[in-house]
Each structure stands twice: as C-alpha cells, then as structure tokens.
Amino acid sequence: MPNLYRQEKLGELIAEELSDLLRTRMKDPRIGFVSITRVEVSGDLAHAKVYVSVLGSDEERRNTMAALKRATGFLRHELAGRLVLRHVPELVFKLDLSLEKGAQVMELIKQIEQEHAQQQESQTGLPPQPDVEEERGQTTDSTEAE
C-alpha cells in the first residue's frame, strides 16, 4: 500500500528543489518565467509529474516545455545530489493551464456581473444597489476616515 504522506512530502520537496534549480542553475534562454505549480509522485515513487505554469505566448510555452524536456536528465541528476533518495523519480513535465483558466473564469464572472447590472439599470432606470456587505465596508471606511 503506497504511503500517501510520503508521496505528498516528496512531491513538495521535488517542487521546491526544482524551483531553485530552474532559478539558479538553468542557463537555457528558452526557459523564461516558469513556476512549478505541483508535483505528483506515483505510488512506487518511481515517476513524478511536474506541472508547470509558463508566462508568455503559446510559442514561448512550447519552447519552454521543449527546453524542460531536454533538460530532464540534467535536472534529475541535480536532484540526486540534493535529495537523500536511493532512486530519484523519472520526471515528466506537464503544462498547467489552471491559473490561466481561473483568470478566464474570473473575467467571465465579472463580465456577467456587469451585464446584469446594465440590465437592471435599463429595466428600473436606477443604478444598481450595492450589496449589504459593500455598504458596511463603505460605512466602516467612511467612519475610519473621520
């Protein structure tokens, strides 16, 4: 039975060490703004999926992923020197788009709220009323300012 605690801790440690390696030891210009979002280690601790978020265009993302794939052996060797393990897991880099998708969802929510406010204003002829929480925040702010 796999030790889930050990898998999680090893994943966190690999993420921390890889982040440091990417920041300090990688000289490849194709690797730009890369953040390791998480590392999933297999039950037998032989494989690790490294999820990375890359800031930039689609082409920059492709170039960065290609550079990471090419540097996998170097990174694994460097990890072996930093981690006290009998066997360092095989690394597989995966592009993580969850941050980007989250930002898109937030933008859609904001857009829907604006459309809803415009519809409400056009139907009633009055500007939309602020939420009760917003009113409390404004009241508190105005009393603090005095």
Secondary structure, 3 states (H helix, E strand, C coil): CCCHHHHHHHHHHHHHHHHHHHHHCCCCCCCCEEEEEEEEECCCCCEEEEEEEEECCHHHHHHHHHHHHHCHHHHHHHHHHHCCCCCCCEEEEEECCHHHHHHHHHHHHHHHHHHHHHHHHHHHCCCCCCCHHHHHHHHHHHHHHC
